[in-house]
Amino acid sequence: MKVKITTEYITLGQLLKITDWIASGGEAKHAVKTLSISVNGQKEDRRGRKIYPNDHVCIEDKEYEVE
């Protein structure tokens, strides 16, 4: 699935919200610790991780490409 952003980057927490994994930003801290998340093939558990265009994010076996 492609996720279009209009800024230089978004955080992993924002991506979780955009893709409906969480309902509010306050849930991000818990979500990154409990969900299986990888960014460009590397495990990630920081909600503040910057996600840039062309990054590939996998959340619980669902693939997202940021553009």
mmCIF file of the N, C-alpha and C atoms, coordinates in Angstrom:
data_MODEL
# 
_entry.id   MODEL 
# 
loop_
_atom_site.group_PDB 
_atom_site.id 
_atom_site.type_symbol 
_atom_site.label_atom_id 
_atom_site.label_alt_id 
_atom_site.label_comp_id 
_atom_site.label_asym_id 
_atom_site.label_entity_id 
_atom_site.label_seq_id 
_atom_site.pdbx_PDB_ins_code 
_atom_site.Cartn_x 
_atom_site.Cartn_y 
_atom_site.Cartn_z 
_atom_site.occupancy 
_atom_site.B_iso_or_equiv 
_atom_site.pdbx_formal_charge 
_atom_site.auth_seq_id 
_atom_site.auth_comp_id 
_atom_site.auth_asym_id 
_atom_site.auth_atom_id 
_atom_site.pdbx_PDB_model_num 
ATOM 1   N N  . MET A 1 1  ? 0.846  -1.166 0.000  1.00 0.00 ? 1  MET A N  1 
ATOM 2   C CA . MET A 1 1  ? 0.000  0.000  0.000  1.00 0.00 ? 1  MET A CA 1 
ATOM 3   C C  . MET A 1 1  ? 0.896  1.236  0.000  1.00 0.00 ? 1  MET A C  1 
ATOM 4   N N  . LYS A 1 2  ? 0.530  2.226  -0.782 1.00 0.00 ? 2  LYS A N  1 
ATOM 5   C CA . LYS A 1 2  ? 1.313  3.454  -0.858 1.00 0.00 ? 2  LYS A CA 1 
ATOM 6   C C  . LYS A 1 2  ? 0.731  4.504  0.081  1.00 0.00 ? 2  LYS A C  1 
ATOM 7   N N  . VAL A 1 3  ? 1.619  5.217  0.776  1.00 0.00 ? 3  VAL A N  1 
ATOM 8   C CA . VAL A 1 3  ? 1.231  6.292  1.688  1.00 0.00 ? 3  VAL A CA 1 
ATOM 9   C C  . VAL A 1 3  ? 1.902  7.557  1.180  1.00 0.00 ? 3  VAL A C  1 
ATOM 10  N N  . LYS A 1 4  ? 1.088  8.536  0.783  1.00 0.00 ? 4  LYS A N  1 
ATOM 11  C CA . LYS A 1 4  ? 1.638  9.784  0.243  1.00 0.00 ? 4  LYS A CA 1 
ATOM 12  C C  . LYS A 1 4  ? 1.771  10.814 1.360  1.00 0.00 ? 4  LYS A C  1 
ATOM 13  N N  . ILE A 1 5  ? 2.949  11.440 1.434  1.00 0.00 ? 5  ILE A N  1 
ATOM 14  C CA . ILE A 1 5  ? 3.153  12.502 2.417  1.00 0.00 ? 5  ILE A CA 1 
ATOM 15  C C  . ILE A 1 5  ? 3.496  13.788 1.672  1.00 0.00 ? 5  ILE A C  1 
ATOM 16  N N  . THR A 1 6  ? 3.205  14.919 2.306  1.00 0.00 ? 6  THR A N  1 
ATOM 17  C CA . THR A 1 6  ? 3.456  16.214 1.669  1.00 0.00 ? 6  THR A CA 1 
ATOM 18  C C  . THR A 1 6  ? 4.559  16.981 2.383  1.00 0.00 ? 6  THR A C  1 
ATOM 19  N N  . THR A 1 7  ? 5.170  16.372 3.380  1.00 0.00 ? 7  THR A N  1 
ATOM 20  C CA . THR A 1 7  ? 6.266  16.997 4.112  1.00 0.00 ? 7  THR A CA 1 
ATOM 21  C C  . THR A 1 7  ? 7.548  16.209 3.843  1.00 0.00 ? 7  THR A C  1 
ATOM 22  N N  . GLU A 1 8  ? 8.661  16.700 4.368  1.00 0.00 ? 8  GLU A N  1 
ATOM 23  C CA . GLU A 1 8  ? 9.939  16.025 4.152  1.00 0.00 ? 8  GLU A CA 1 
ATOM 24  C C  . GLU A 1 8  ? 9.933  14.618 4.740  1.00 0.00 ? 8  GLU A C  1 
ATOM 25  N N  . TYR A 1 9  ? 9.295  14.463 5.894  1.00 0.00 ? 9  TYR A N  1 
ATOM 26  C CA . TYR A 1 9  ? 9.201  13.164 6.557  1.00 0.00 ? 9  TYR A CA 1 
ATOM 27  C C  . TYR A 1 9  ? 8.012  13.175 7.510  1.00 0.00 ? 9  TYR A C  1 
ATOM 28  N N  . ILE A 1 10 ? 7.639  11.981 7.984  1.00 0.00 ? 10 ILE A N  1 
ATOM 29  C CA . ILE A 1 10 ? 6.666  11.843 9.073  1.00 0.00 ? 10 ILE A CA 1 
ATOM 30  C C  . ILE A 1 10 ? 7.286  10.895 10.087 1.00 0.00 ? 10 ILE A C  1 
ATOM 31  N N  . THR A 1 11 ? 6.730  10.884 11.283 1.00 0.00 ? 11 THR A N  1 
ATOM 32  C CA . THR A 1 11 ? 7.252  9.952  12.290 1.00 0.00 ? 11 THR A CA 1 
ATOM 33  C C  . THR A 1 11 ? 6.517  8.622  12.163 1.00 0.00 ? 11 THR A C  1 
ATOM 34  N N  . LEU A 1 12 ? 7.102  7.601  12.744 1.00 0.00 ? 12 LEU A N  1 
ATOM 35  C CA . LEU A 1 12 ? 6.454  6.294  12.741 1.00 0.00 ? 12 LEU A CA 1 
ATOM 36  C C  . LEU A 1 12 ? 5.102  6.378  13.435 1.00 0.00 ? 12 LEU A C  1 
ATOM 37  N N  . GLY A 1 13 ? 5.011  7.143  14.520 1.00 0.00 ? 13 GLY A N  1 
ATOM 38  C CA . GLY A 1 13 ? 3.732  7.327  15.210 1.00 0.00 ? 13 GLY A CA 1 
ATOM 39  C C  . GLY A 1 13 ? 2.673  7.928  14.294 1.00 0.00 ? 13 GLY A C  1 
ATOM 40  N N  . GLN A 1 14 ? 3.061  8.904  13.478 1.00 0.00 ? 14 GLN A N  1 
ATOM 41  C CA . GLN A 1 14 ? 2.117  9.516  12.544 1.00 0.00 ? 14 GLN A CA 1 
ATOM 42  C C  . GLN A 1 14 ? 1.689  8.512  11.483 1.00 0.00 ? 14 GLN A C  1 
ATOM 43  N N  . LEU A 1 15 ? 2.627  7.699  11.027 1.00 0.00 ? 15 LEU A N  1 
ATOM 44  C CA . LEU A 1 15 ? 2.299  6.682  10.029 1.00 0.00 ? 15 LEU A CA 1 
ATOM 45  C C  . LEU A 1 15 ? 1.300  5.681  10.591 1.00 0.00 ? 15 LEU A C  1 
ATOM 46  N N  . LEU A 1 16 ? 1.494  5.274  11.847 1.00 0.00 ? 16 LEU A N  1 
ATOM 47  C CA . LEU A 1 16 ? 0.548  4.349  12.478 1.00 0.00 ? 16 LEU A CA 1 
ATOM 48  C C  . LEU A 1 16 ? -0.854 4.948  12.512 1.00 0.00 ? 16 LEU A C  1 
ATOM 49  N N  . LYS A 1 17 ? -0.954 6.243  12.738 1.00 0.00 ? 17 LYS A N  1 
ATOM 50  C CA . LYS A 1 17 ? -2.251 6.906  12.791 1.00 0.00 ? 17 LYS A CA 1 
ATOM 51  C C  . LYS A 1 17 ? -2.859 7.017  11.386 1.00 0.00 ? 17 LYS A C  1 
ATOM 52  N N  . ILE A 1 18 ? -2.053 7.413  10.405 1.00 0.00 ? 18 ILE A N  1 
ATOM 53  C CA . ILE A 1 18 ? -2.527 7.553  9.026  1.00 0.00 ? 18 ILE A CA 1 
ATOM 54  C C  . ILE A 1 18 ? -3.064 6.225  8.493  1.00 0.00 ? 18 ILE A C  1 
ATOM 55  N N  . THR A 1 19 ? -2.406 5.141  8.855  1.00 0.00 ? 19 THR A N  1 
ATOM 56  C CA . THR A 1 19 ? -2.786 3.822  8.345  1.00 0.00 ? 19 THR A CA 1 
ATOM 57  C C  . THR A 1 19 ? -3.800 3.105  9.237  1.00 0.00 ? 19 THR A C  1 
ATOM 58  N N  . ASP A 1 20 ? -4.353 3.837  10.205 1.00 0.00 ? 20 ASP A N  1 
ATOM 59  C CA . ASP A 1 20 ? -5.419 3.336  11.085 1.00 0.00 ? 20 ASP A CA 1 
ATOM 60  C C  . ASP A 1 20 ? -5.022 2.186  12.007 1.00 0.00 ? 20 ASP A C  1 
ATOM 61  N N  . TRP A 1 21 ? -3.744 2.067  12.327 1.00 0.00 ? 21 TRP A N  1 
ATOM 62  C CA . TRP A 1 21 ? -3.331 1.082  13.328 1.00 0.00 ? 21 TRP A CA 1 
ATOM 63  C C  . TRP A 1 21 ? -3.645 1.582  14.722 1.00 0.00 ? 21 TRP A C  1 
ATOM 64  N N  . ILE A 1 22 ? -3.646 2.906  14.890 1.00 0.00 ? 22 ILE A N  1 
ATOM 65  C CA . ILE A 1 22 ? -3.999 3.510  16.174 1.00 0.00 ? 22 ILE A CA 1 
ATOM 66  C C  . ILE A 1 22 ? -5.000 4.628  15.925 1.00 0.00 ? 22 ILE A C  1 
ATOM 67  N N  . ALA A 1 23 ? -5.783 4.967  16.953 1.00 0.00 ? 23 ALA A N  1 
ATOM 68  C CA . ALA A 1 23 ? -6.802 6.016  16.815 1.00 0.00 ? 23 ALA A CA 1 
ATOM 69  C C  . ALA A 1 23 ? -6.269 7.386  17.201 1.00 0.00 ? 23 ALA A C  1 
ATOM 70  N N  . SER A 1 24 ? -5.275 7.421  18.091 1.00 0.00 ? 24 SER A N  1 
ATOM 71  C CA . SER A 1 24 ? -4.732 8.709  18.515 1.00 0.00 ? 24 SER A CA 1 
ATOM 72  C C  . SER A 1 24 ? -3.226 8.589  18.716 1.00 0.00 ? 24 SER A C  1 
ATOM 73  N N  . GLY A 1 25 ? -2.556 9.729  18.697 1.00 0.00 ? 25 GLY A N  1 
ATOM 74  C CA . GLY A 1 25 ? -1.108 9.734  18.874 1.00 0.00 ? 25 GLY A CA 1 
ATOM 75  C C  . GLY A 1 25 ? -0.669 9.173  20.211 1.00 0.00 ? 25 GLY A C  1 
ATOM 76  N N  . GLY A 1 26 ? -1.525 9.277  21.221 1.00 0.00 ? 26 GLY A N  1 
ATOM 77  C CA . GLY A 1 26 ? -1.197 8.771  22.547 1.00 0.00 ? 26 GLY A CA 1 
ATOM 78  C C  . GLY A 1 26 ? -1.023 7.264  22.594 1.00 0.00 ? 26 GLY A C  1 
ATOM 79  N N  . GLU A 1 27 ? -1.594 6.574  21.627 1.00 0.00 ? 27 GLU A N  1 
ATOM 80  C CA . GLU A 1 27 ? -1.483 5.110  21.584 1.00 0.00 ? 27 GLU A CA 1 
ATOM 81  C C  . GLU A 1 27 ? -0.174 4.644  20.940 1.00 0.00 ? 27 GLU A C  1 
ATOM 82  N N  . ALA A 1 28 ? 0.567  5.551  20.320 1.00 0.00 ? 28 ALA A N  1 
ATOM 83  C CA . ALA A 1 28 ? 1.757  5.177  19.554 1.00 0.00 ? 28 ALA A CA 1 
ATOM 84  C C  . ALA A 1 28 ? 2.820  4.499  20.408 1.00 0.00 ? 28 ALA A C  1 
ATOM 85  N N  . LYS A 1 29 ? 3.045  5.008  21.607 1.00 0.00 ? 29 LYS A N  1 
ATOM 86  C CA . LYS A 1 29 ? 4.088  4.449  22.475 1.00 0.00 ? 29 LYS A CA 1 
ATOM 87  C C  . LYS A 1 29 ? 3.833  2.970  22.750 1.00 0.00 ? 29 LYS A C  1 
ATOM 88  N N  . HIS A 1 30 ? 2.606  2.627  23.068 1.00 0.00 ? 30 HIS A N  1 
ATOM 89  C CA . HIS A 1 30 ? 2.252  1.231  23.321 1.00 0.00 ? 30 HIS A CA 1 
ATOM 90  C C  . HIS A 1 30 ? 2.303  0.412  22.031 1.00 0.00 ? 30 HIS A C  1 
ATOM 91  N N  . ALA A 1 31 ? 1.813  0.987  20.935 1.00 0.00 ? 31 ALA A N  1 
ATOM 92  C CA . ALA A 1 31 ? 1.737  0.254  19.671 1.00 0.00 ? 31 ALA A CA 1 
ATOM 93  C C  . ALA A 1 31 ? 3.113  -0.159 19.161 1.00 0.00 ? 31 ALA A C  1 
ATOM 94  N N  . VAL A 1 32 ? 4.086  0.731  19.233 1.00 0.00 ? 32 VAL A N  1 
ATOM 95  C CA . VAL A 1 32 ? 5.415  0.376  18.702 1.00 0.00 ? 32 VAL A CA 1 
ATOM 96  C C  . VAL A 1 32 ? 6.085  -0.710 19.532 1.00 0.00 ? 32 VAL A C  1 
ATOM 97  N N  . LYS A 1 33 ? 5.672  -0.868 20.774 1.00 0.00 ? 33 LYS A N  1 
ATOM 98  C CA . LYS A 1 33 ? 6.243  -1.924 21.621 1.00 0.00 ? 33 LYS A CA 1 
ATOM 99  C C  . LYS A 1 33 ? 5.549  -3.268 21.413 1.00 0.00 ? 33 LYS A C  1 
ATOM 100 N N  . THR A 1 34 ? 4.287  -3.252 20.967 1.00 0.00 ? 34 THR A N  1 
ATOM 101 C CA . THR A 1 34 ? 3.538  -4.501 20.847 1.00 0.00 ? 34 THR A CA 1 
ATOM 102 C C  . THR A 1 34 ? 3.392  -5.008 19.415 1.00 0.00 ? 34 THR A C  1 
ATOM 103 N N  . LEU A 1 35 ? 3.400  -4.109 18.433 1.00 0.00 ? 35 LEU A N  1 
ATOM 104 C CA . LEU A 1 35 ? 3.264  -4.525 17.038 1.00 0.00 ? 35 LEU A CA 1 
ATOM 105 C C  . LEU A 1 35 ? 4.623  -4.923 16.477 1.00 0.00 ? 35 LEU A C  1 
ATOM 106 N N  . SER A 1 36 ? 4.600  -5.797 15.502 1.00 0.00 ? 36 SER A N  1 
ATOM 107 C CA . SER A 1 36 ? 5.823  -6.168 14.792 1.00 0.00 ? 36 SER A CA 1 
ATOM 108 C C  . SER A 1 36 ? 6.021  -5.155 13.668 1.00 0.00 ? 36 SER A C  1 
ATOM 109 N N  . ILE A 1 37 ? 7.021  -4.273 13.814 1.00 0.00 ? 37 ILE A N  1 
ATOM 110 C CA . ILE A 1 37 ? 7.241  -3.199 12.856 1.00 0.00 ? 37 ILE A CA 1 
ATOM 111 C C  . ILE A 1 37 ? 8.686  -3.223 12.379 1.00 0.00 ? 37 ILE A C  1 
ATOM 112 N N  . SER A 1 38 ? 8.862  -3.086 11.060 1.00 0.00 ? 38 SER A N  1 
ATOM 113 C CA . SER A 1 38 ? 10.209 -2.936 10.516 1.00 0.00 ? 38 SER A CA 1 
ATOM 114 C C  . SER A 1 38 ? 10.202 -1.804 9.498  1.00 0.00 ? 38 SER A C  1 
ATOM 115 N N  . VAL A 1 39 ? 11.321 -1.085 9.452  1.00 0.00 ? 39 VAL A N  1 
ATOM 116 C CA . VAL A 1 39 ? 11.508 0.001  8.495  1.00 0.00 ? 39 VAL A CA 1 
ATOM 117 C C  . VAL A 1 39 ? 12.723 -0.351 7.652  1.00 0.00 ? 39 VAL A C  1 
ATOM 118 N N  . ASN A 1 40 ? 12.506 -0.465 6.353  1.00 0.00 ? 40 ASN A N  1 
ATOM 119 C CA . ASN A 1 40 ? 13.575 -0.858 5.425  1.00 0.00 ? 40 ASN A CA 1 
ATOM 120 C C  . ASN A 1 40 ? 14.271 -2.147 5.876  1.00 0.00 ? 40 ASN A C  1 
ATOM 121 N N  . GLY A 1 41 ? 13.473 -3.078 6.375  1.00 0.00 ? 41 GLY A N  1 
ATOM 122 C CA . GLY A 1 41 ? 13.993 -4.390 6.750  1.00 0.00 ? 41 GLY A CA 1 
ATOM 123 C C  . GLY A 1 41 ? 14.586 -4.497 8.142  1.00 0.00 ? 41 GLY A C  1 
ATOM 124 N N  . GLN A 1 42 ? 14.605 -3.401 8.901  1.00 0.00 ? 42 GLN A N  1 
ATOM 125 C CA . GLN A 1 42 ? 15.168 -3.448 10.250 1.00 0.00 ? 42 GLN A CA 1 
ATOM 126 C C  . GLN A 1 42 ? 14.082 -3.210 11.287 1.00 0.00 ? 42 GLN A C  1 
ATOM 127 N N  . LYS A 1 43 ? 14.082 -4.039 12.332 1.00 0.00 ? 43 LYS A N  1 
ATOM 128 C CA . LYS A 1 43 ? 13.086 -3.923 13.402 1.00 0.00 ? 43 LYS A CA 1 
ATOM 129 C C  . LYS A 1 43 ? 13.125 -2.521 13.997 1.00 0.00 ? 43 LYS A C  1 
ATOM 130 N N  . GLU A 1 44 ? 11.947 -1.972 14.247 1.00 0.00 ? 44 GLU A N  1 
ATOM 131 C CA . GLU A 1 44 ? 11.870 -0.607 14.773 1.00 0.00 ? 44 GLU A CA 1 
ATOM 132 C C  . GLU A 1 44 ? 10.852 -0.538 15.901 1.00 0.00 ? 44 GLU A C  1 
ATOM 133 N N  . ASP A 1 45 ? 11.235 0.151  17.006 1.00 0.00 ? 45 ASP A N  1 
ATOM 134 C CA . ASP A 1 45 ? 10.294 0.315  18.123 1.00 0.00 ? 45 ASP A CA 1 
ATOM 135 C C  . ASP A 1 45 ? 10.308 1.738  18.682 1.00 0.00 ? 45 ASP A C  1 
ATOM 136 N N  . ARG A 1 46 ? 10.757 2.681  17.853 1.00 0.00 ? 46 ARG A N  1 
ATOM 137 C CA . ARG A 1 46 ? 10.767 4.093  18.274 1.00 0.00 ? 46 ARG A CA 1 
ATOM 138 C C  . ARG A 1 46 ? 9.664  4.834  17.543 1.00 0.00 ? 46 ARG A C  1 
ATOM 139 N N  . ARG A 1 47 ? 8.712  5.365  18.271 1.00 0.00 ? 47 ARG A N  1 
ATOM 140 C CA . ARG A 1 47 ? 7.589  6.056  17.628 1.00 0.00 ? 47 ARG A CA 1 
ATOM 141 C C  . ARG A 1 47 ? 8.033  7.329  16.916 1.00 0.00 ? 47 ARG A C  1 
ATOM 142 N N  . GLY A 1 48 ? 9.167  7.892  17.322 1.00 0.00 ? 48 GLY A N  1 
ATOM 143 C CA . GLY A 1 48 ? 9.666  9.110  16.708 1.00 0.00 ? 48 GLY A CA 1 
ATOM 144 C C  . GLY A 1 48 ? 10.562 8.884  15.503 1.00 0.00 ? 48 GLY A C  1 
ATOM 145 N N  . ARG A 1 49 ? 10.744 7.634  15.111 1.00 0.00 ? 49 ARG A N  1 
ATOM 146 C CA . ARG A 1 49 ? 11.585 7.318  13.940 1.00 0.00 ? 49 ARG A CA 1 
ATOM 147 C C  . ARG A 1 49 ? 11.065 8.082  12.737 1.00 0.00 ? 49 ARG A C  1 
ATOM 148 N N  . LYS A 1 50 ? 11.948 8.793  12.052 1.00 0.00 ? 50 LYS A N  1 
ATOM 149 C CA . LYS A 1 50 ? 11.560 9.564  10.874 1.00 0.00 ? 50 LYS A CA 1 
ATOM 150 C C  . LYS A 1 50 ? 11.412 8.639  9.671  1.00 0.00 ? 50 LYS A C  1 
ATOM 151 N N  . ILE A 1 51 ? 10.294 8.785  8.993  1.00 0.00 ? 51 ILE A N  1 
ATOM 152 C CA . ILE A 1 51 ? 10.000 7.992  7.808  1.00 0.00 ? 51 ILE A CA 1 
ATOM 153 C C  . ILE A 1 51 ? 10.022 8.942  6.609  1.00 0.00 ? 51 ILE A C  1 
ATOM 154 N N  . TYR A 1 52 ? 10.864 8.646  5.632  1.00 0.00 ? 52 TYR A N  1 
ATOM 155 C CA . TYR A 1 52 ? 11.058 9.496  4.465  1.00 0.00 ? 52 TYR A CA 1 
ATOM 156 C C  . TYR A 1 52 ? 10.448 8.849  3.222  1.00 0.00 ? 52 TYR A C  1 
ATOM 157 N N  . PRO A 1 53 ? 10.218 9.643  2.164  1.00 0.00 ? 53 PRO A N  1 
ATOM 158 C CA . PRO A 1 53 ? 9.769  9.037  0.905  1.00 0.00 ? 53 PRO A CA 1 
ATOM 159 C C  . PRO A 1 53 ? 10.726 7.934  0.471  1.00 0.00 ? 53 PRO A C  1 
ATOM 160 N N  . ASN A 1 54 ? 10.181 6.902  -0.113 1.00 0.00 ? 54 ASN A N  1 
ATOM 161 C CA . ASN A 1 54 ? 10.887 5.696  -0.575 1.00 0.00 ? 54 ASN A CA 1 
ATOM 162 C C  . ASN A 1 54 ? 11.219 4.720  0.543  1.00 0.00 ? 54 ASN A C  1 
ATOM 163 N N  . ASP A 1 55 ? 10.870 5.041  1.791  1.00 0.00 ? 55 ASP A N  1 
ATOM 164 C CA . ASP A 1 55 ? 11.036 4.073  2.873  1.00 0.00 ? 55 ASP A CA 1 
ATOM 165 C C  . ASP A 1 55 ? 9.945  3.016  2.767  1.00 0.00 ? 55 ASP A C  1 
ATOM 166 N N  . HIS A 1 56 ? 10.292 1.803  3.159  1.00 0.00 ? 56 HIS A N  1 
ATOM 167 C CA . HIS A 1 56 ? 9.338  0.693  3.174  1.00 0.00 ? 56 HIS A CA 1 
ATOM 168 C C  . HIS A 1 56 ? 9.117  0.297  4.626  1.00 0.00 ? 56 HIS A C  1 
ATOM 169 N N  . VAL A 1 57 ? 7.855  0.314  5.034  1.00 0.00 ? 57 VAL A N  1 
ATOM 170 C CA . VAL A 1 57 ? 7.496  -0.004 6.413  1.00 0.00 ? 57 VAL A CA 1 
ATOM 171 C C  . VAL A 1 57 ? 6.597  -1.230 6.399  1.00 0.00 ? 57 VAL A C  1 
ATOM 172 N N  . CYS A 1 58 ? 6.909  -2.189 7.238  1.00 0.00 ? 58 CYS A N  1 
ATOM 173 C CA . CYS A 1 58 ? 6.093  -3.395 7.377  1.00 0.00 ? 58 CYS A CA 1 
ATOM 174 C C  . CYS A 1 58 ? 5.530  -3.414 8.797  1.00 0.00 ? 58 CYS A C  1 
ATOM 175 N N  . ILE A 1 59 ? 4.210  -3.427 8.895  1.00 0.00 ? 59 ILE A N  1 
ATOM 176 C CA . ILE A 1 59 ? 3.535  -3.483 10.190 1.00 0.00 ? 59 ILE A CA 1 
ATOM 177 C C  . ILE A 1 59 ? 2.679  -4.744 10.209 1.00 0.00 ? 59 ILE A C  1 
ATOM 178 N N  . GLU A 1 60 ? 3.028  -5.682 11.070 1.00 0.00 ? 60 GLU A N  1 
ATOM 179 C CA . GLU A 1 60 ? 2.282  -6.941 11.172 1.00 0.00 ? 60 GLU A CA 1 
ATOM 180 C C  . GLU A 1 60 ? 2.025  -7.565 9.795  1.00 0.00 ? 60 GLU A C  1 
ATOM 181 N N  . ASP A 1 61 ? 3.057  -7.678 8.974  1.00 0.00 ? 61 ASP A N  1 
ATOM 182 C CA . ASP A 1 61 ? 3.000  -8.292 7.644  1.00 0.00 ? 61 ASP A CA 1 
ATOM 183 C C  . ASP A 1 61 ? 2.243  -7.475 6.598  1.00 0.00 ? 61 ASP A C  1 
ATOM 184 N N  . LYS A 1 62 ? 1.889  -6.236 6.884  1.00 0.00 ? 62 LYS A N  1 
ATOM 185 C CA . LYS A 1 62 ? 1.299  -5.353 5.871  1.00 0.00 ? 62 LYS A CA 1 
ATOM 186 C C  . LYS A 1 62 ? 2.365  -4.366 5.440  1.00 0.00 ? 62 LYS A C  1 
ATOM 187 N N  . GLU A 1 63 ? 2.569  -4.288 4.131  1.00 0.00 ? 63 GLU A N  1 
ATOM 188 C CA . GLU A 1 63 ? 3.633  -3.458 3.573  1.00 0.00 ? 63 GLU A CA 1 
ATOM 189 C C  . GLU A 1 63 ? 3.108  -2.071 3.192  1.00 0.00 ? 63 GLU A C  1 
ATOM 190 N N  . TYR A 1 64 ? 3.902  -1.047 3.535  1.00 0.00 ? 64 TYR A N  1 
ATOM 191 C CA . TYR A 1 64 ? 3.570  0.330  3.187  1.00 0.00 ? 64 TYR A CA 1 
ATOM 192 C C  . TYR A 1 64 ? 4.793  0.969  2.545  1.00 0.00 ? 64 TYR A C  1 
ATOM 193 N N  . GLU A 1 65 ? 4.567  1.660  1.426  1.00 0.00 ? 65 GLU A N  1 
ATOM 194 C CA . GLU A 1 65 ? 5.636  2.397  0.757  1.00 0.00 ? 65 GLU A CA 1 
ATOM 195 C C  . GLU A 1 65 ? 5.300  3.877  0.858  1.00 0.00 ? 65 GLU A C  1 
ATOM 196 N N  . VAL A 1 66 ? 6.219  4.651  1.392  1.00 0.00 ? 66 VAL A N  1 
ATOM 197 C CA . VAL A 1 66 ? 5.992  6.081  1.574  1.00 0.00 ? 66 VAL A CA 1 
ATOM 198 C C  . VAL A 1 66 ? 6.482  6.811  0.340  1.00 0.00 ? 66 VAL A C  1 
ATOM 199 N N  . GLU A 1 67 ? 5.645  7.702  -0.170 1.00 0.00 ? 67 GLU A N  1 
ATOM 200 C CA . GLU A 1 67 ? 6.038  8.500  -1.338 1.00 0.00 ? 67 GLU A CA 1 
ATOM 201 C C  . GLU A 1 67 ? 5.711  9.959  -1.149 1.00 0.00 ? 67 GLU A C  1 
# 
